[in-house]
Amino acid sequence: MTEHSQPTAPAEPTGRIVLLTTSHRVAPGVLSWPAWQILHAADRVLCADPGHPQLPYLREAGVAVEHAAPDAHALVEACAGGRTVVVLPGGEGDRRLTDGLARLAGSGRVSMPDLELLPGSYDLPGARLLDLVQVMDRVRRECPWTSRQTHRGLAKYAIEEAYELVEAIEDGNREELREELGDVLLQVVFHARIAEEGLPAGAEAEDGDEEDAGEAALGAFSIDDVAGALVEKLIHRHPHVFGDAEAETPEDVHAHWQRTKAVEKRRESVTDGIPVGQPGLALAAKLAGRARAGAVAVELPRGEGIGYELLELAARAEAEGVDPETALRAAARVYRDAIRAAEGVGAPPR
C-alpha cells in the first residue's frame, strides 16, 4: 500500500432472495422443516396473492406476510444490507419476477443477492392422480356429453380400452402402453365419479333406458372408496408381505391368494365368479384351471363339432401354462401379416 492509497471499504452484503414453492397436491400448512426455518428467520415474507392457501397457516404459526408484488429491481433493493426476503409465488409461479431477476443477474451491472429456489413441499408418488380426479370432476359437471354418461353406457369403452392395452403390450410399444394405461385408468375414474353422485332410485336415465335408471338405485361411492377397498384387498391377500406368512415361490403366493379368496367369497362352486361373457377360449381355460386347482374330478365333455375340439385345446393349453387367447392372437397376427404380404401392402404400422 502506498502512503497515498486509502483502505478499500468492505462491500455491503447483498442479502438473499428465497423463492419458496409449494405443491397444490399437498395439504396447505404441510411444509418442510427448512421451509419453516427460513420463514421464521426471514426479514420479510412477501406474497402477491392475498388468497394464497398457505397464508392462514403461516399467520397461525406467527409468520408475518406482506401482500406485495415487487419487481426484480425492488426485490434486489429490499435485500440491501444482507437482508433475507422470502417470496411465495402463486400456483403458476411468477414468470415476470423470475425473468426480471435473470435479466439483472445477466447484465453484470447489479450486485445480486444470493438466489435460492426452496421447495416447501414435494409431490409424493401418485400425486398427479389427484389432478386426474379434479379434472374428471369438472368434466363431469361441465361437459354436455360426459355429464350424461352412465355405467351401462360406458361399458363398451372399458372392453375396447382393455383390448387396446393388450395390443400395446403385445406390440412392445412403450409409448402406446403408457397411453393405453391412461385410457384404462380413465374408465376407472369415470365410473367412480358417476357412482359418487348417488342418484335416487328411478332417476331419469340416458335416452329413457329403464335399466340405466335402475343402476342409480345402487349406493354411492367415490374413487377413495375404490382405492381403499383395493388397498385392503392387496394387504389381506399378501400375508407374506404384510403379515407373518411365508412364501418362497410364485406357487406359494398363488396358493395363499386362492385360499384367501375362497374364505372371502365363500363360493359354492369353483366356477363362481367366472364371467361367462369373456372370449370363449379364455372362458374355457379359466374353467379348466379352476377345476384343476380345486381338484374337481370331472372329464371334459365330448361332443360333435369344433366347439368341443376348441374346449379340449384350451384345457390342454391351460394345463401346460399357456394362455390360449394370447397364443391364438399371436398366431392370428402372423396370419394377418401373411395376408398383407400376399396383398403387397406390407406390415401394418406399429
Secondary structure, DSSP 8 states (H G I E B T S, - for coil): --TT-----------EEEEEE--TTS-TT---HHHHHHHHH-SEEEES-TT-TTHHHHHHTT---EE----HHHHHHHTTTT-EEEE---TT--HHHHHHHHHHHHHSSS---EEEEEESS---TTTHHHHHHHHHHHHHHH-TTGGG--HHHHHHHHHHHHHHHHHHHHHT-HHHHHHHHHHHHHHHHHHHHHHHT---TT---GGG-HHHHHHTTS----HHHHHHHHHHHHHHT-HHHHSS----SHHHHHHHHHHHHHHHH--SSTTTT--TTS-HHHHHHHHHHHHHHTT--------SSHHHHHHHHHHHHHHTT--HHHHHHHHHHHHHHHHHHHHT--S---
